[in-house]
Amino acid sequence: MTGPKLESRKKADLAYIEHVGPYDKVPWDQYMKRLYGWAKSQTVMPGFYPMAICFDDPQKTPPEKCRSEIAITYKGEARAENGVKTRSLSAMKVVTLSHKGPATEFEKTYAKLREWISANGYVASGPSIEVYSKKPEVIEGVTIFFAKVMMQIAKSP
Protein backbone atom coordinates (compact mmCIF):
# COMPACT_ATOMS: atom_id res chain seq x y z
CA MET A 1 0.00 0.00 0.00
CA THR A 2 1.36 3.41 -0.94
CA GLY A 3 1.23 6.29 1.50
CA PRO A 4 -1.14 9.24 1.67
CA LYS A 5 -1.14 11.73 -1.19
CA LEU A 6 -2.46 15.22 -1.80
CA GLU A 7 -5.23 15.71 -4.39
CA SER A 8 -7.64 18.38 -5.58
CA ARG A 9 -11.29 17.37 -5.92
CA LYS A 10 -13.52 19.16 -8.38
CA LYS A 11 -16.93 20.51 -7.49
CA ALA A 12 -19.67 17.90 -7.97
CA ASP A 13 -23.45 17.63 -7.71
CA LEU A 14 -24.54 15.09 -5.11
CA ALA A 15 -27.69 13.10 -4.52
CA TYR A 16 -27.69 11.73 -0.98
CA ILE A 17 -29.62 10.09 1.81
CA GLU A 18 -28.98 11.22 5.38
CA HIS A 19 -28.13 8.46 7.84
CA VAL A 20 -27.77 8.60 11.61
CA GLY A 21 -26.34 5.54 13.33
CA PRO A 22 -23.27 3.33 13.36
CA TYR A 23 -21.20 3.67 10.21
CA ASP A 24 -20.95 -0.12 9.95
CA LYS A 25 -24.74 -0.53 10.04
CA VAL A 26 -25.65 1.60 6.99
CA PRO A 27 -28.26 -0.26 4.86
CA TRP A 28 -25.98 0.16 1.85
CA ASP A 29 -27.87 -1.95 -0.71
CA GLN A 30 -31.18 -0.28 0.17
CA TYR A 31 -29.70 3.22 -0.15
CA MET A 32 -27.96 2.40 -3.46
CA LYS A 33 -31.23 1.12 -4.97
CA ARG A 34 -32.96 4.33 -3.87
CA LEU A 35 -30.18 6.62 -5.17
CA TYR A 36 -29.79 4.95 -8.55
CA GLY A 37 -33.59 4.66 -8.86
CA TRP A 38 -33.81 8.40 -8.14
CA ALA A 39 -31.19 9.10 -10.86
CA LYS A 40 -33.20 7.07 -13.36
CA SER A 41 -36.47 8.85 -12.46
CA GLN A 42 -34.73 12.24 -12.77
CA THR A 43 -33.10 11.24 -16.08
CA VAL A 44 -29.65 12.31 -14.88
CA MET A 45 -26.36 10.50 -15.38
CA PRO A 46 -25.17 9.01 -12.08
CA GLY A 47 -21.50 8.70 -11.20
CA PHE A 48 -19.86 5.28 -11.01
CA TYR A 49 -18.51 5.45 -7.47
CA PRO A 50 -20.83 5.81 -4.49
CA MET A 51 -19.54 7.52 -1.38
CA ALA A 52 -20.13 8.11 2.31
CA ILE A 53 -19.52 11.54 3.79
CA CYS A 54 -18.86 11.00 7.49
CA PHE A 55 -19.44 13.97 9.78
CA ASP A 56 -18.52 12.46 13.16
CA ASP A 57 -15.47 10.72 14.58
CA PRO A 58 -16.68 7.35 15.91
CA GLN A 59 -13.89 7.53 18.52
CA LYS A 60 -15.57 10.63 20.01
CA THR A 61 -19.26 10.26 19.09
CA PRO A 62 -21.51 7.42 20.27
CA PRO A 63 -22.19 5.12 17.27
CA GLU A 64 -25.96 5.71 17.39
CA LYS A 65 -25.34 9.45 16.90
CA CYS A 66 -22.82 9.27 14.02
CA ARG A 67 -24.09 11.29 11.03
CA SER A 68 -23.37 10.52 7.40
CA GLU A 69 -24.62 11.15 3.89
CA ILE A 70 -24.65 8.17 1.57
CA ALA A 71 -24.26 9.70 -1.87
CA ILE A 72 -23.69 9.46 -5.58
CA THR A 73 -22.55 12.19 -7.92
CA TYR A 74 -24.68 13.02 -10.94
CA LYS A 75 -24.73 15.19 -14.06
CA GLY A 76 -27.86 16.97 -15.21
CA GLU A 77 -30.75 18.95 -13.76
CA ALA A 78 -32.52 17.28 -10.84
CA ARG A 79 -34.54 17.93 -7.71
CA ALA A 80 -34.85 16.32 -4.29
CA GLU A 81 -37.54 13.66 -4.09
CA ASN A 82 -38.69 10.81 -1.80
CA GLY A 83 -35.99 11.29 0.85
CA VAL A 84 -33.18 11.75 -1.68
CA LYS A 85 -31.70 15.23 -1.25
CA THR A 86 -29.37 17.16 -3.54
CA ARG A 87 -26.52 19.60 -2.97
CA SER A 88 -23.19 20.68 -4.38
CA LEU A 89 -19.96 19.33 -2.99
CA SER A 90 -17.42 22.16 -3.21
CA ALA A 91 -14.03 21.82 -4.83
CA MET A 92 -11.50 21.01 -2.14
CA LYS A 93 -7.97 19.94 -1.35
CA VAL A 94 -7.83 16.47 0.23
CA VAL A 95 -5.29 13.97 1.43
CA THR A 96 -6.18 10.43 0.29
CA LEU A 97 -5.29 6.86 1.08
CA SER A 98 -6.63 3.63 -0.40
CA HIS A 99 -8.29 1.19 1.99
CA LYS A 100 -8.74 -2.51 1.30
CA GLY A 101 -9.90 -4.42 4.32
CA PRO A 102 -12.67 -4.93 6.85
CA ALA A 103 -14.50 -2.00 8.43
CA THR A 104 -12.64 -2.70 11.66
CA GLU A 105 -9.43 -1.54 9.94
CA PHE A 106 -10.73 1.84 8.73
CA GLU A 107 -9.34 3.40 11.92
CA LYS A 108 -5.79 2.40 10.86
CA THR A 109 -6.33 4.16 7.52
CA TYR A 110 -7.63 7.28 9.26
CA ALA A 111 -4.71 7.22 11.73
CA LYS A 112 -2.24 7.26 8.80
CA LEU A 113 -4.10 10.19 7.23
CA ARG A 114 -4.15 12.16 10.52
CA GLU A 115 -0.43 11.49 11.00
CA TRP A 116 0.34 12.75 7.46
CA ILE A 117 -1.82 15.86 7.96
CA SER A 118 -0.03 16.77 11.19
CA ALA A 119 3.47 16.03 9.82
CA ASN A 120 2.92 18.14 6.69
CA GLY A 121 1.58 21.35 8.23
CA TYR A 122 -2.13 20.87 7.55
CA VAL A 123 -5.32 20.57 9.60
CA ALA A 124 -8.45 18.58 8.84
CA SER A 125 -11.06 21.10 7.66
CA GLY A 126 -14.21 19.14 6.90
CA PRO A 127 -15.91 15.78 7.02
CA SER A 128 -14.13 12.69 5.75
CA ILE A 129 -15.24 11.08 2.50
CA GLU A 130 -15.03 7.42 1.58
CA VAL A 131 -15.39 6.74 -2.16
CA TYR A 132 -16.05 3.06 -2.86
CA SER A 133 -14.27 1.74 -5.94
CA LYS A 134 -16.12 -1.56 -6.02
CA LYS A 135 -18.80 -3.47 -4.17
CA PRO A 136 -17.63 -5.01 -0.87
CA GLU A 137 -16.72 -8.70 -1.00
CA VAL A 138 -17.27 -11.30 1.71
CA ILE A 139 -14.13 -13.39 2.15
CA GLU A 140 -14.22 -16.16 4.76
CA GLY A 141 -17.15 -14.47 6.48
CA VAL A 142 -15.48 -11.02 6.64
CA THR A 143 -16.73 -8.10 4.53
CA ILE A 144 -13.83 -6.45 2.71
CA PHE A 145 -14.22 -2.81 1.64
CA PHE A 146 -12.45 -1.14 -1.28
CA ALA A 147 -12.39 2.60 -0.71
CA LYS A 148 -10.44 5.76 -1.33
CA VAL A 149 -10.53 7.56 2.01
CA MET A 150 -10.24 11.36 1.84
CA MET A 151 -9.85 14.03 4.47
CA GLN A 152 -10.42 17.66 3.51
CA ILE A 153 -7.47 19.79 4.58
CA ALA A 154 -6.28 23.37 4.93
CA LYS A 155 -2.86 24.81 5.74
CA SER A 156 -2.24 24.99 9.48
CA PRO A 157 -2.58 28.56 10.82
Number of C-alpha atoms within 10 A of each C-alpha: 7 6 11 20 13 16 13 12 14 10 11 16 20 22 25 27 20 15 20 14 14 16 19 10 11 15 11 13 10 9 18 17 11 17 24 20 12 23 23 12 11 15 13 16 14 20 16 12 15 22 21 25 21 20 14 17 14 16 8 8 12 12 17 12 14 18 20 23 19 25 26 24 23 19 14 11 10 17 12 13 12 8 12 19 18 19 13 11 13 11 12 16 17 24 21 25 22 20 23 16 17 16 15 10 13 15 13 11 20 18 11 14 22 17 11 19 23 12 10 10 12 17 18 18 15 15 16 23 22 22 20 19 16 12 13 16 14 11 9 7 7 12 13 19 20 19 24 17 24 26 24 23 20 15 11 12 6
